[in-house]
Amino acid sequence: MNDIVMARTSLFRPPASPPASPPARQPASQPASPPAFANLITSFFLRKTWLKSHGVGMLD
């Protein structure tokens, strides 16, 4: 259980050292991608909805 918590929290930690080169800027014509956290939340709720609709009641 502790390994899972550590793995999940490490996703949100900033890198220990700064990147060697500055991050590349996106061109103004492309929309910014959604943050990774929003993707995680969305996938969690989609999974929960799918499990409920298929009769798996573990997440109530």
mmCIF file of the N, C-alpha and C atoms, coordinates in Angstrom:
data_MODEL
# 
_entry.id   MODEL 
# 
loop_
_atom_site.group_PDB 
_atom_site.id 
_atom_site.type_symbol 
_atom_site.label_atom_id 
_atom_site.label_alt_id 
_atom_site.label_comp_id 
_atom_site.label_asym_id 
_atom_site.label_entity_id 
_atom_site.label_seq_id 
_atom_site.pdbx_PDB_ins_code 
_atom_site.Cartn_x 
_atom_site.Cartn_y 
_atom_site.Cartn_z 
_atom_site.occupancy 
_atom_site.B_iso_or_equiv 
_atom_site.pdbx_formal_charge 
_atom_site.auth_seq_id 
_atom_site.auth_comp_id 
_atom_site.auth_asym_id 
_atom_site.auth_atom_id 
_atom_site.pdbx_PDB_model_num 
ATOM 1   N N  . MET A 1 1  ? 0.833   -1.202 0.000   1.00 0.00 ? 1  MET A N  1 
ATOM 2   C CA . MET A 1 1  ? 0.000   0.000  0.000   1.00 0.00 ? 1  MET A CA 1 
ATOM 3   C C  . MET A 1 1  ? 0.872   1.259  0.000   1.00 0.00 ? 1  MET A C  1 
ATOM 4   N N  . ASN A 1 2  ? 1.913   1.249  0.833   1.00 0.00 ? 2  ASN A N  1 
ATOM 5   C CA . ASN A 1 2  ? 2.790   2.410  0.907   1.00 0.00 ? 2  ASN A CA 1 
ATOM 6   C C  . ASN A 1 2  ? 3.486   2.666  -0.425  1.00 0.00 ? 2  ASN A C  1 
ATOM 7   N N  . ASP A 1 3  ? 3.832   1.593  -1.148  1.00 0.00 ? 3  ASP A N  1 
ATOM 8   C CA . ASP A 1 3  ? 4.464   1.753  -2.461  1.00 0.00 ? 3  ASP A CA 1 
ATOM 9   C C  . ASP A 1 3  ? 3.536   2.461  -3.435  1.00 0.00 ? 3  ASP A C  1 
ATOM 10  N N  . ILE A 1 4  ? 2.238   2.140  -3.363  1.00 0.00 ? 4  ILE A N  1 
ATOM 11  C CA . ILE A 1 4  ? 1.262   2.770  -4.255  1.00 0.00 ? 4  ILE A CA 1 
ATOM 12  C C  . ILE A 1 4  ? 1.168   4.260  -3.954  1.00 0.00 ? 4  ILE A C  1 
ATOM 13  N N  . VAL A 1 5  ? 1.100   4.600  -2.675  1.00 0.00 ? 5  VAL A N  1 
ATOM 14  C CA . VAL A 1 5  ? 1.015   6.014  -2.289  1.00 0.00 ? 5  VAL A CA 1 
ATOM 15  C C  . VAL A 1 5  ? 2.259   6.758  -2.756  1.00 0.00 ? 5  VAL A C  1 
ATOM 16  N N  . MET A 1 6  ? 3.432   6.163  -2.574  1.00 0.00 ? 6  MET A N  1 
ATOM 17  C CA . MET A 1 6  ? 4.669   6.812  -2.998  1.00 0.00 ? 6  MET A CA 1 
ATOM 18  C C  . MET A 1 6  ? 4.707   6.983  -4.517  1.00 0.00 ? 6  MET A C  1 
ATOM 19  N N  . ALA A 1 7  ? 4.255   5.973  -5.238  1.00 0.00 ? 7  ALA A N  1 
ATOM 20  C CA . ALA A 1 7  ? 4.258   6.065  -6.699  1.00 0.00 ? 7  ALA A CA 1 
ATOM 21  C C  . ALA A 1 7  ? 3.309   7.158  -7.170  1.00 0.00 ? 7  ALA A C  1 
ATOM 22  N N  . ARG A 1 8  ? 2.140   7.262  -6.537  1.00 0.00 ? 8  ARG A N  1 
ATOM 23  C CA . ARG A 1 8  ? 1.161   8.267  -6.954  1.00 0.00 ? 8  ARG A CA 1 
ATOM 24  C C  . ARG A 1 8  ? 1.640   9.672  -6.614  1.00 0.00 ? 8  ARG A C  1 
ATOM 25  N N  . THR A 1 9  ? 2.223   9.856  -5.428  1.00 0.00 ? 9  THR A N  1 
ATOM 26  C CA . THR A 1 9  ? 2.647   11.203 -5.049  1.00 0.00 ? 9  THR A CA 1 
ATOM 27  C C  . THR A 1 9  ? 3.876   11.637 -5.837  1.00 0.00 ? 9  THR A C  1 
ATOM 28  N N  . SER A 1 10 ? 4.710   10.690 -6.264  1.00 0.00 ? 10 SER A N  1 
ATOM 29  C CA . SER A 1 10 ? 5.902   11.079 -7.013  1.00 0.00 ? 10 SER A CA 1 
ATOM 30  C C  . SER A 1 10 ? 5.544   11.644 -8.382  1.00 0.00 ? 10 SER A C  1 
ATOM 31  N N  . LEU A 1 11 ? 4.350   11.347 -8.882  1.00 0.00 ? 11 LEU A N  1 
ATOM 32  C CA . LEU A 1 11 ? 3.924   11.897 -10.162 1.00 0.00 ? 11 LEU A CA 1 
ATOM 33  C C  . LEU A 1 11 ? 3.778   13.413 -10.104 1.00 0.00 ? 11 LEU A C  1 
ATOM 34  N N  . PHE A 1 12 ? 3.495   13.953 -8.914  1.00 0.00 ? 12 PHE A N  1 
ATOM 35  C CA . PHE A 1 12 ? 3.200   15.378 -8.791  1.00 0.00 ? 12 PHE A CA 1 
ATOM 36  C C  . PHE A 1 12 ? 4.369   16.177 -8.241  1.00 0.00 ? 12 PHE A C  1 
ATOM 37  N N  . ARG A 1 13 ? 5.486   15.529 -7.969  1.00 0.00 ? 13 ARG A N  1 
ATOM 38  C CA . ARG A 1 13 ? 6.649   16.249 -7.460  1.00 0.00 ? 13 ARG A CA 1 
ATOM 39  C C  . ARG A 1 13 ? 7.402   16.905 -8.608  1.00 0.00 ? 13 ARG A C  1 
ATOM 40  N N  . PRO A 1 14 ? 7.917   18.101 -8.385  1.00 0.00 ? 14 PRO A N  1 
ATOM 41  C CA . PRO A 1 14 ? 8.756   18.719 -9.426  1.00 0.00 ? 14 PRO A CA 1 
ATOM 42  C C  . PRO A 1 14 ? 10.069  17.949 -9.535  1.00 0.00 ? 14 PRO A C  1 
ATOM 43  N N  . PRO A 1 15 ? 10.739  18.016 -10.662 1.00 0.00 ? 15 PRO A N  1 
ATOM 44  C CA . PRO A 1 15 ? 12.017  17.309 -10.807 1.00 0.00 ? 15 PRO A CA 1 
ATOM 45  C C  . PRO A 1 15 ? 13.042  17.815 -9.802  1.00 0.00 ? 15 PRO A C  1 
ATOM 46  N N  . ALA A 1 16 ? 13.915  16.931 -9.350  1.00 0.00 ? 16 ALA A N  1 
ATOM 47  C CA . ALA A 1 16 ? 14.904  17.287 -8.334  1.00 0.00 ? 16 ALA A CA 1 
ATOM 48  C C  . ALA A 1 16 ? 15.908  18.306 -8.864  1.00 0.00 ? 16 ALA A C  1 
ATOM 49  N N  . SER A 1 17 ? 16.281  18.196 -10.119 1.00 0.00 ? 17 SER A N  1 
ATOM 50  C CA . SER A 1 17 ? 17.231  19.146 -10.696 1.00 0.00 ? 17 SER A CA 1 
ATOM 51  C C  . SER A 1 17 ? 16.575  19.859 -11.877 1.00 0.00 ? 17 SER A C  1 
ATOM 52  N N  . PRO A 1 18 ? 16.964  21.089 -12.131 1.00 0.00 ? 18 PRO A N  1 
ATOM 53  C CA . PRO A 1 18 ? 16.368  21.798 -13.271 1.00 0.00 ? 18 PRO A CA 1 
ATOM 54  C C  . PRO A 1 18 ? 16.770  21.128 -14.585 1.00 0.00 ? 18 PRO A C  1 
ATOM 55  N N  . PRO A 1 19 ? 15.946  21.223 -15.597 1.00 0.00 ? 19 PRO A N  1 
ATOM 56  C CA . PRO A 1 19 ? 16.298  20.616 -16.884 1.00 0.00 ? 19 PRO A CA 1 
ATOM 57  C C  . PRO A 1 19 ? 17.554  21.256 -17.471 1.00 0.00 ? 19 PRO A C  1 
ATOM 58  N N  . ALA A 1 20 ? 18.287  20.480 -18.239 1.00 0.00 ? 20 ALA A N  1 
ATOM 59  C CA . ALA A 1 20 ? 19.547  20.962 -18.815 1.00 0.00 ? 20 ALA A CA 1 
ATOM 60  C C  . ALA A 1 20 ? 19.312  22.111 -19.789 1.00 0.00 ? 20 ALA A C  1 
ATOM 61  N N  . SER A 1 21 ? 18.222  22.039 -20.538 1.00 0.00 ? 21 SER A N  1 
ATOM 62  C CA . SER A 1 21 ? 17.912  23.109 -21.487 1.00 0.00 ? 21 SER A CA 1 
ATOM 63  C C  . SER A 1 21 ? 16.539  23.685 -21.154 1.00 0.00 ? 21 SER A C  1 
ATOM 64  N N  . PRO A 1 22 ? 16.300  24.939 -21.489 1.00 0.00 ? 22 PRO A N  1 
ATOM 65  C CA . PRO A 1 22 ? 14.971  25.506 -21.211 1.00 0.00 ? 22 PRO A CA 1 
ATOM 66  C C  . PRO A 1 22 ? 13.898  24.759 -22.005 1.00 0.00 ? 22 PRO A C  1 
ATOM 67  N N  . PRO A 1 23 ? 12.712  24.606 -21.447 1.00 0.00 ? 23 PRO A N  1 
ATOM 68  C CA . PRO A 1 23 ? 11.654  23.890 -22.158 1.00 0.00 ? 23 PRO A CA 1 
ATOM 69  C C  . PRO A 1 23 ? 11.269  24.608 -23.449 1.00 0.00 ? 23 PRO A C  1 
ATOM 70  N N  . ALA A 1 24 ? 10.972  23.836 -24.457 1.00 0.00 ? 24 ALA A N  1 
ATOM 71  C CA . ALA A 1 24 ? 10.589  24.420 -25.747 1.00 0.00 ? 24 ALA A CA 1 
ATOM 72  C C  . ALA A 1 24 ? 9.205   25.042 -25.628 1.00 0.00 ? 24 ALA A C  1 
ATOM 73  N N  . ARG A 1 25 ? 9.048   26.218 -26.189 1.00 0.00 ? 25 ARG A N  1 
ATOM 74  C CA . ARG A 1 25 ? 7.746   26.892 -26.143 1.00 0.00 ? 25 ARG A CA 1 
ATOM 75  C C  . ARG A 1 25 ? 6.866   26.364 -27.261 1.00 0.00 ? 25 ARG A C  1 
ATOM 76  N N  . GLN A 1 26 ? 5.574   26.223 -26.949 1.00 0.00 ? 26 GLN A N  1 
ATOM 77  C CA . GLN A 1 26 ? 4.632   25.779 -27.974 1.00 0.00 ? 26 GLN A CA 1 
ATOM 78  C C  . GLN A 1 26 ? 4.313   26.942 -28.903 1.00 0.00 ? 26 GLN A C  1 
ATOM 79  N N  . PRO A 1 27 ? 4.144   26.660 -30.182 1.00 0.00 ? 27 PRO A N  1 
ATOM 80  C CA . PRO A 1 27 ? 3.695   27.728 -31.083 1.00 0.00 ? 27 PRO A CA 1 
ATOM 81  C C  . PRO A 1 27 ? 2.308   28.225 -30.671 1.00 0.00 ? 27 PRO A C  1 
ATOM 82  N N  . ALA A 1 28 ? 2.035   29.485 -30.929 1.00 0.00 ? 28 ALA A N  1 
ATOM 83  C CA . ALA A 1 28 ? 0.763   30.078 -30.511 1.00 0.00 ? 28 ALA A CA 1 
ATOM 84  C C  . ALA A 1 28 ? -0.429  29.448 -31.221 1.00 0.00 ? 28 ALA A C  1 
ATOM 85  N N  . SER A 1 29 ? -0.205  28.831 -32.383 1.00 0.00 ? 29 SER A N  1 
ATOM 86  C CA . SER A 1 29 ? -1.324  28.270 -33.140 1.00 0.00 ? 29 SER A CA 1 
ATOM 87  C C  . SER A 1 29 ? -1.865  26.982 -32.526 1.00 0.00 ? 29 SER A C  1 
ATOM 88  N N  . GLN A 1 30 ? -1.046  26.277 -31.734 1.00 0.00 ? 30 GLN A N  1 
ATOM 89  C CA . GLN A 1 30 ? -1.503  25.028 -31.126 1.00 0.00 ? 30 GLN A CA 1 
ATOM 90  C C  . GLN A 1 30 ? -2.073  25.305 -29.740 1.00 0.00 ? 30 GLN A C  1 
ATOM 91  N N  . PRO A 1 31 ? -3.217  24.710 -29.409 1.00 0.00 ? 31 PRO A N  1 
ATOM 92  C CA . PRO A 1 31 ? -3.760  24.897 -28.060 1.00 0.00 ? 31 PRO A CA 1 
ATOM 93  C C  . PRO A 1 31 ? -2.895  24.168 -27.034 1.00 0.00 ? 31 PRO A C  1 
ATOM 94  N N  . ALA A 1 32 ? -2.865  24.678 -25.840 1.00 0.00 ? 32 ALA A N  1 
ATOM 95  C CA . ALA A 1 32 ? -2.087  24.039 -24.782 1.00 0.00 ? 32 ALA A CA 1 
ATOM 96  C C  . ALA A 1 32 ? -2.748  22.723 -24.391 1.00 0.00 ? 32 ALA A C  1 
ATOM 97  N N  . SER A 1 33 ? -1.934  21.721 -24.100 1.00 0.00 ? 33 SER A N  1 
ATOM 98  C CA . SER A 1 33 ? -2.492  20.435 -23.679 1.00 0.00 ? 33 SER A CA 1 
ATOM 99  C C  . SER A 1 33 ? -2.971  20.556 -22.232 1.00 0.00 ? 33 SER A C  1 
ATOM 100 N N  . PRO A 1 34 ? -4.008  19.803 -21.864 1.00 0.00 ? 34 PRO A N  1 
ATOM 101 C CA . PRO A 1 34 ? -4.506  19.884 -20.485 1.00 0.00 ? 34 PRO A CA 1 
ATOM 102 C C  . PRO A 1 34 ? -3.468  19.343 -19.512 1.00 0.00 ? 34 PRO A C  1 
ATOM 103 N N  . PRO A 1 35 ? -3.492  19.797 -18.283 1.00 0.00 ? 35 PRO A N  1 
ATOM 104 C CA . PRO A 1 35 ? -2.514  19.323 -17.305 1.00 0.00 ? 35 PRO A CA 1 
ATOM 105 C C  . PRO A 1 35 ? -2.664  17.827 -17.045 1.00 0.00 ? 35 PRO A C  1 
ATOM 106 N N  . ALA A 1 36 ? -1.577  17.207 -16.646 1.00 0.00 ? 36 ALA A N  1 
ATOM 107 C CA . ALA A 1 36 ? -1.597  15.764 -16.382 1.00 0.00 ? 36 ALA A CA 1 
ATOM 108 C C  . ALA A 1 36 ? -2.571  15.424 -15.259 1.00 0.00 ? 36 ALA A C  1 
ATOM 109 N N  . PHE A 1 37 ? -2.699  16.290 -14.274 1.00 0.00 ? 37 PHE A N  1 
ATOM 110 C CA . PHE A 1 37 ? -3.603  16.005 -13.158 1.00 0.00 ? 37 PHE A CA 1 
ATOM 111 C C  . PHE A 1 37 ? -5.045  15.910 -13.638 1.00 0.00 ? 37 PHE A C  1 
ATOM 112 N N  . ALA A 1 38 ? -5.449  16.790 -14.527 1.00 0.00 ? 38 ALA A N  1 
ATOM 113 C CA . ALA A 1 38 ? -6.808  16.736 -15.066 1.00 0.00 ? 38 ALA A CA 1 
ATOM 114 C C  . ALA A 1 38 ? -7.026  15.431 -15.817 1.00 0.00 ? 38 ALA A C  1 
ATOM 115 N N  . ASN A 1 39 ? -6.014  14.960 -16.529 1.00 0.00 ? 39 ASN A N  1 
ATOM 116 C CA . ASN A 1 39 ? -6.128  13.678 -17.222 1.00 0.00 ? 39 ASN A CA 1 
ATOM 117 C C  . ASN A 1 39 ? -6.309  12.536 -16.236 1.00 0.00 ? 39 ASN A C  1 
ATOM 118 N N  . LEU A 1 40 ? -5.593  12.572 -15.120 1.00 0.00 ? 40 LEU A N  1 
ATOM 119 C CA . LEU A 1 40 ? -5.726  11.519 -14.112 1.00 0.00 ? 40 LEU A CA 1 
ATOM 120 C C  . LEU A 1 40 ? -7.122  11.514 -13.508 1.00 0.00 ? 40 LEU A C  1 
ATOM 121 N N  . ILE A 1 41 ? -7.647  12.686 -13.181 1.00 0.00 ? 41 ILE A N  1 
ATOM 122 C CA . ILE A 1 41 ? -8.982  12.780 -12.600 1.00 0.00 ? 41 ILE A CA 1 
ATOM 123 C C  . ILE A 1 41 ? -10.022 12.278 -13.593 1.00 0.00 ? 41 ILE A C  1 
ATOM 124 N N  . THR A 1 42 ? -9.909  12.698 -14.838 1.00 0.00 ? 42 THR A N  1 
ATOM 125 C CA . THR A 1 42 ? -10.862 12.271 -15.863 1.00 0.00 ? 42 THR A CA 1 
ATOM 126 C C  . THR A 1 42 ? -10.831 10.763 -16.034 1.00 0.00 ? 42 THR A C  1 
ATOM 127 N N  . SER A 1 43 ? -9.635  10.181 -16.117 1.00 0.00 ? 43 SER A N  1 
ATOM 128 C CA . SER A 1 43 ? -9.552  8.737  -16.316 1.00 0.00 ? 43 SER A CA 1 
ATOM 129 C C  . SER A 1 43 ? -10.100 7.992  -15.108 1.00 0.00 ? 43 SER A C  1 
ATOM 130 N N  . PHE A 1 44 ? -9.904  8.527  -13.894 1.00 0.00 ? 44 PHE A N  1 
ATOM 131 C CA . PHE A 1 44 ? -10.453 7.881  -12.704 1.00 0.00 ? 44 PHE A CA 1 
ATOM 132 C C  . PHE A 1 44 ? -11.973 7.838  -12.761 1.00 0.00 ? 44 PHE A C  1 
ATOM 133 N N  . PHE A 1 45 ? -12.603 8.972  -13.076 1.00 0.00 ? 45 PHE A N  1 
ATOM 134 C CA . PHE A 1 45 ? -14.062 8.999  -13.103 1.00 0.00 ? 45 PHE A CA 1 
ATOM 135 C C  . PHE A 1 45 ? -14.628 8.191  -14.258 1.00 0.00 ? 45 PHE A C  1 
ATOM 136 N N  . LEU A 1 46 ? -13.944 8.167  -15.394 1.00 0.00 ? 46 LEU A N  1 
ATOM 137 C CA . LEU A 1 46 ? -14.397 7.323  -16.498 1.00 0.00 ? 46 LEU A CA 1 
ATOM 138 C C  . LEU A 1 46 ? -14.335 5.854  -16.100 1.00 0.00 ? 46 LEU A C  1 
ATOM 139 N N  . ARG A 1 47 ? -13.249 5.457  -15.430 1.00 0.00 ? 47 ARG A N  1 
ATOM 140 C CA . ARG A 1 47 ? -13.115 4.070  -14.982 1.00 0.00 ? 47 ARG A CA 1 
ATOM 141 C C  . ARG A 1 47 ? -14.195 3.725  -13.962 1.00 0.00 ? 47 ARG A C  1 
ATOM 142 N N  . LYS A 1 48 ? -14.436 4.632  -13.021 1.00 0.00 ? 48 LYS A N  1 
ATOM 143 C CA . LYS A 1 48 ? -15.443 4.398  -11.988 1.00 0.00 ? 48 LYS A CA 1 
ATOM 144 C C  . LYS A 1 48 ? -16.822 4.249  -12.626 1.00 0.00 ? 48 LYS A C  1 
ATOM 145 N N  . THR A 1 49 ? -17.153 5.101  -13.587 1.00 0.00 ? 49 THR A N  1 
ATOM 146 C CA . THR A 1 49 ? -18.437 5.022  -14.282 1.00 0.00 ? 49 THR A CA 1 
ATOM 147 C C  . THR A 1 49 ? -18.553 3.713  -15.048 1.00 0.00 ? 49 THR A C  1 
ATOM 148 N N  . TRP A 1 50 ? -17.491 3.298  -15.713 1.00 0.00 ? 50 TRP A N  1 
ATOM 149 C CA . TRP A 1 50 ? -17.512 2.049  -16.479 1.00 0.00 ? 50 TRP A CA 1 
ATOM 150 C C  . TRP A 1 50 ? -17.721 0.863  -15.548 1.00 0.00 ? 50 TRP A C  1 
ATOM 151 N N  . LEU A 1 51 ? -17.022 0.855  -14.413 1.00 0.00 ? 51 LEU A N  1 
ATOM 152 C CA . LEU A 1 51 ? -17.163 -0.256 -13.471 1.00 0.00 ? 51 LEU A CA 1 
ATOM 153 C C  . LEU A 1 51 ? -18.577 -0.312 -12.902 1.00 0.00 ? 51 LEU A C  1 
ATOM 154 N N  . LYS A 1 52 ? -19.151 0.846  -12.575 1.00 0.00 ? 52 LYS A N  1 
ATOM 155 C CA . LYS A 1 52 ? -20.521 0.867  -12.055 1.00 0.00 ? 52 LYS A CA 1 
ATOM 156 C C  . LYS A 1 52 ? -21.504 0.356  -13.097 1.00 0.00 ? 52 LYS A C  1 
ATOM 157 N N  . SER A 1 53 ? -21.325 0.751  -14.348 1.00 0.00 ? 53 SER A N  1 
ATOM 158 C CA . SER A 1 53 ? -22.262 0.345  -15.390 1.00 0.00 ? 53 SER A CA 1 
ATOM 159 C C  . SER A 1 53 ? -22.132 -1.140 -15.713 1.00 0.00 ? 53 SER A C  1 
ATOM 160 N N  . HIS A 1 54 ? -21.008 -1.743 -15.354 1.00 0.00 ? 54 HIS A N  1 
ATOM 161 C CA . HIS A 1 54 ? -20.819 -3.168 -15.614 1.00 0.00 ? 54 HIS A CA 1 
ATOM 162 C C  . HIS A 1 54 ? -21.027 -4.012 -14.355 1.00 0.00 ? 54 HIS A C  1 
ATOM 163 N N  . GLY A 1 55 ? -21.624 -3.437 -13.334 1.00 0.00 ? 55 GLY A N  1 
ATOM 164 C CA . GLY A 1 55 ? -22.024 -4.192 -12.156 1.00 0.00 ? 55 GLY A CA 1 
ATOM 165 C C  . GLY A 1 55 ? -20.931 -4.466 -11.151 1.00 0.00 ? 55 GLY A C  1 
ATOM 166 N N  . VAL A 1 56 ? -19.840 -3.751 -11.209 1.00 0.00 ? 56 VAL A N  1 
ATOM 167 C CA . VAL A 1 56 ? -18.782 -3.928 -10.220 1.00 0.00 ? 56 VAL A CA 1 
ATOM 168 C C  . VAL A 1 56 ? -19.000 -2.867 -9.153  1.00 0.00 ? 56 VAL A C  1 
ATOM 169 N N  . GLY A 1 57 ? -19.352 -3.281 -7.943  1.00 0.00 ? 57 GLY A N  1 
ATOM 170 C CA . GLY A 1 57 ? -19.702 -2.323 -6.899  1.00 0.00 ? 57 GLY A CA 1 
ATOM 171 C C  . GLY A 1 57 ? -18.604 -2.070 -5.897  1.00 0.00 ? 57 GLY A C  1 
ATOM 172 N N  . MET A 1 58 ? -17.348 -2.305 -6.245  1.00 0.00 ? 58 MET A N  1 
ATOM 173 C CA . MET A 1 58 ? -16.246 -2.118 -5.304  1.00 0.00 ? 58 MET A CA 1 
ATOM 174 C C  . MET A 1 58 ? -16.043 -0.662 -4.916  1.00 0.00 ? 58 MET A C  1 
ATOM 175 N N  . LEU A 1 59 ? -16.342 0.271  -5.793  1.00 0.00 ? 59 LEU A N  1 
ATOM 176 C CA . LEU A 1 59 ? -15.978 1.670  -5.572  1.00 0.00 ? 59 LEU A CA 1 
ATOM 177 C C  . LEU A 1 59 ? -17.101 2.519  -4.989  1.00 0.00 ? 59 LEU A C  1 
ATOM 178 N N  . ASP A 1 60 ? -18.081 1.908  -4.385  1.00 0.00 ? 60 ASP A N  1 
ATOM 179 C CA . ASP A 1 60 ? -19.200 2.684  -3.810  1.00 0.00 ? 60 ASP A CA 1 
ATOM 180 C C  . ASP A 1 60 ? -18.771 3.421  -2.574  1.00 0.00 ? 60 ASP A C  1 
# 
